[in-house]
């Protein structure tokens, strides 16, 4: 029997397959960072094959988010972002602080050091720092992957401000100027609450907005655009080889500067467009599994942030220094299993902690002819 699942490019559900595979890739990349699979030339295989285009993957996430952007009043946009981002962020902050304190004390056994290190983690998350930085003479750790949510919220608000401020024909220029300003601030100072990163993702959100407005995902890519994608891919690879480093949005580093930011956007749009087309054709169990993962991507992302920041995984990786590939596979499987268990708990928490469903007025029993309720006399409407 054919599936009745819609396969149209008119809803955010068409990105579920991409988000599912993307969040799995993010978890794998964060796991691979702890294991060095080096060649004789000193260039890490995992770095070249995975990390070289990881920021293009991040740009694709923002493009998919921008597809749902809609111009509204600035106040409503700010309220929407705070309502959608702040609760999961604060829950992740609280869980990270508690679990980090428990693990640090259990592993090292010094209460004072555990409190001090947890304070740095907590402070960094409350400041929304995308990477370790010094504030007020104190070193604070990064907020972990949650920088992505903060940057997205900041980017949405900035794009809405631009939409409400400039005529439509000037918005592309304002978007590019905002991107360059965000890149420039990364060179001189680390702004809190991922403000710099939020400015650099505005072009990606704007691309997603235009994709919906102009129905780009309903149209095949032109030959010229495919050539542009190839050029951007070669530029990204060349920049990585020339500088022996890769782009890192959370660190505010791009090997090609603003050009690299735009190149990632072009590659990211191609990736989203390809996955949207693929999602209309795939009907297998693996595709549906990835789509289900994509629908729960926010919960998975928050759980991944907590376990990545709070659990000292580097101690686990140190046990496989001689066999890094085995350690990588076991680590990834263990991490996926842990995320799955916690997400299942979050999805079913109401069933677990509530023994019987709450009775509502709609389900309350009504009086019938067989009930023993006292007879009530009503006055006639007529006469």
N, C-alpha and C positions, 0 to 999 in steps of 0.2 A: 504494500500500500504506500502511495506517495505521501511524503510529509506535507502538512498544511502550513508549515512555517513560512512566513513571507520572506521573499528574496528580493525586495525592492531597495533602491537606494534613496529612501525617503525617511528613514528613521535611524536613530542611534544604534538600534539593534544590529545593523549591518556591520558594525565594527567589533562584534563579540568575538569572532574568530581571530581577528588581529589582536585584540586585547588579551585573549587567552594565551596565544602563543607568545605575545610580547611579554606578559608578566612572567611566564615560565622562563623566557630568555633572560629577563632581569635577575631572577633568582639564581639562575645558572652562572651568570656573569659575576654576581656578587660572591658566589661560591668559588669560582675559578680564580678570583683575585688572591686567594690565600695559597694557591699552589702554582709553583713555577715550572712550566713545561718548556724548557729552553732548548734552542738549537745550538749548534757549535758556534754560530756567528754571534750569539748573545742576544738575538732578537727572539722574544717570547712568541711561540706559536699562538697561544691563546690570545695574547695582546694583538697580534697582527690580524688574526682571523675574526676575532670577536670585538675587541675594544675599538678597532679602527673605525667602525661604523656604529658604535653604540649610541653616539649622540644623534645620529640620523634616526635611530629607533626612538629616542626620546622626543625628537621633533615630530615624529609620526604620531606619538601619543597626544601631543599638543594639537596637532592638526585635527585629529579625531575629536578632541574636546572642542575645538573652535567650530566644528560643524554644528554644534548645538548653541552657538552664540546668537543672541538676539539683542538688538539695541533697546535699551530701556533707560529710565532715569538713573542718574548716578547713584542716588540714595538706594533705589531698589536693587541695583547691581551689587552694591556693597553689602546690603542686608542678605541677598541671596548667597553670596560667597561666604560670608560669616556663618550663616545657618548651615551651609553644606559642608564646609571645611573645618570649622572650629570644633564641633563636637568630636568627630573621629580623631582629630589632632590631639585634643586634650586627653581623651581616653588613652591614646597611644603614649603620650607623655607620662601619665600616671603609671601605666603598666610597665613602661620601660624603667622608670625610676625604682619601682618596687623590686622588679625582677633583677635588675642590675645590682642593687644593693645585696640581695640575697645570694646571687651567684658569686659576686666579688668576695663576700665574707666567707662563703663556703669554700672557695678555691684558695684564698690567701690567708684567711683567719685573723686579719688585723682590722678591728672595727673602725678605728680612726681613719685609716687609709680608705676603707670601703666607703665611709660616709663622704670623704673628700672627693673621691673619684666619681661617686654617684652625683655629688653636687655639681661637678663639672658637666656631666651628661645632662642633668636636669636644667642647668643654666643655659647650656647651648640650645636645648630644645625650646625653652621659653623665649630665647632671643631669636629663634628661627635661623640659626647659623647653618649654611650649607656645607661648611667644612670647619675644621678646628681653627679658632682665631682667639686673639687676646683682647679682652675688654676690661676696662677698669683695673688693669694690671694683673688680671686673672685669666688663665688659659681655660677656655671652654671648648668642649668637644662639639662636633656637628650634630645636627638633629637627625642624621641618617637619611634614608630615602624619603622622609617626609618633606624634604626640601621641594620635591616635585609638586606636592599639593599646594604648598605655600606659593611657589612660583606661578602655578596655574591660576590661583586666586588673584594674585597681584596682576598677572597679565590680563585676566578678564576685566578687572577694574580699570586698568590703564587703557585697554582697547575701547571700553565703553566711554571713558572720558574723551578719547580722541574722536569717537563717533559723534558725541554730543557737542564737540567744540569746533571741528573743522568741516567745511563742505566736503562732499564725497570725493571730488576730484583731487583734493589735497591729502586725503587720508593715507594713500600709499607712501607719500613723502614723510608724513608725520610718523608712520610706522617704522620706516627705515631710520629716521632720526632717533626715535626712541630706542631702537636696537643698538645703534652706535653709542648712544649715551650709556646704556647698560653695560656694554662691553668696556667703555672707557672707565666707568666707576670700578669695574673689577680690577683694573690695573693699579689703582691708587689706594683703594680702601674696601674692606669687606662690609657692605651695608647689612644691617640686621633684617630679619624677616624675609630674606631672599628677594630684596627689592631689585638688586642688579639682575639676578636671573629672571625675575618677572618681566623686566624690560626687554631682555633678549629673546623671550619666547613670544612676544607680541606678534612678530611676523608669522609665526606658525599658526597662532590662533586666527589671524587674519586670513591666511590661506584656507583654513578650514571653513571660515565664514564665507569666503568667495566661492569655495567648492560647492556649498549648498545653494548659494544664491544663483550661480551660473550653471548648476547641474554638471559639474565636471566629472563626477563619478558615474554619470550615465553615458559619458562619451568616451570613445577610445582615445588613447594618447597619440598625438601626432608624431610623425617621424622626427621633426625638429626637437620636440620635447624629449624624446628618447635619446637623441644625441646630446641634449643638455644634461640629462641624467648621467650618461656615460662620462661626459666631461667632468661633472662634479665629483663622480666616484674616483676618477683618476687624480683630480686635484686633492681630494682628501687623502688618498693613498700616498701621493707624492709629498704632501705636507708632513704626513706621519713619518715617512722614511727620511726626509730631509732633516727633521728636528728630533728624530728618535723619541717621539712622544705622540700622544693622541689627544684629541679634543676631550675636554672634561667640563661639562656645563656647571656642575656643582662647584668645581674649583674656579670657575670663571676663566678657563683656559681654552683657547682656540688657536691651532697652529697657523691658520691663515687669517686670523682676526675676523672682522665682519664678513669677509668673503666666505670664510669657513662656516659661519652661522647660516648664511644664505644657501651654501652648498648642502648643508645638512637638511635644510628645509625642502630643497628640490628632491633629494634622495628619499626623504621621509614621505613626501607626497606620492612619489612613485610607489613606495612600499604599501601605503594605505590603499591606493587605487588598485594595485594588484590583488591585495587581500579582499577588497570589496568584490572584485570580479570572481575570485576564488570561492568566496562564501556563498555565492549564488549557485555554484555548481556542486559543491561538496555536500553530500548527504550521509556520509558514513558515521560510524559510532565515534571514531576519533575526532572528527570535525565537531560533532555535537558535544563531546566532552570538553573540547577546547572552548566552545562557545559558552558552555556552562561556567567554565573557569573565568571567561571574560565577563560574564554577568556579575560575578562575585569579585571582580578585580579590586574594588576599593577595600573590601574586607581582607583579601589576601595581601594587598599592599600594606595595610596597617599592621597585620600580624607579622609580616616579613620585617617591617621596620623594628618592631619590638624585639623579635628574636635576634635580628642582626646586630642591634645596638646593645642589647642587654646580656646576651649569652657570649662568653669568651670563646668563640669558635677557634681562635688562633691556637688554643691549647689542644684542640682536637686535631687541627692541621699539623701541628708539630709532631704528632705521633706517626705521620706518614711522610716524613721528610725523604725517606729512601724510596718510597713508592707513591709519588704524587698523584698519578692517574687513578690508582685504586682509592686513595683518600678522597679525591675529587668526586668520584662516582658515589662512594658511600656517604660522603658529606651531603651531596645534592639529594640523594634518596632520603636520608634522615631529615633533612630540612623540609622537603616536600611532605613527608609523612607528618611532621610536627605541624606544619601550616594547615594541612588537611584536617587534622584532629581538632585544632583550635577553631577553624572556620565552621566545622560541623557543630561544635558546641555553641558558637555564636548564633548560628542559624536556628538551632533547636533550643535555645536557652529558655524561651517562654514555656515550652512543653516540659522542660526538665524541672523548672522551679515552680510551676503551677500544676497542682495535682488534678484539678478539674477546671473546666472553662468557666469564665465569669459569666453569670447569667445577666442577660440584658433585657431591656424592656420589650424588645421584639420577640424574644424567645420565651417570655413569661407566659404561663398557662392562662387561658381566658375562660371565663365562666360559660358553661354550657347548660343544656337543659337538665343534665343529670347531676349538676353540682348542688350542694346543700346551702348555697349562699342565700341569705334572707331575701324575700321578695320585695322589690322596690316598685312603688306605684309612680308612674309618670303621668304628667298632665297631658291631655290630648292637644295636638297641634291645631285641631280644627274644632270649631264650635265654641 
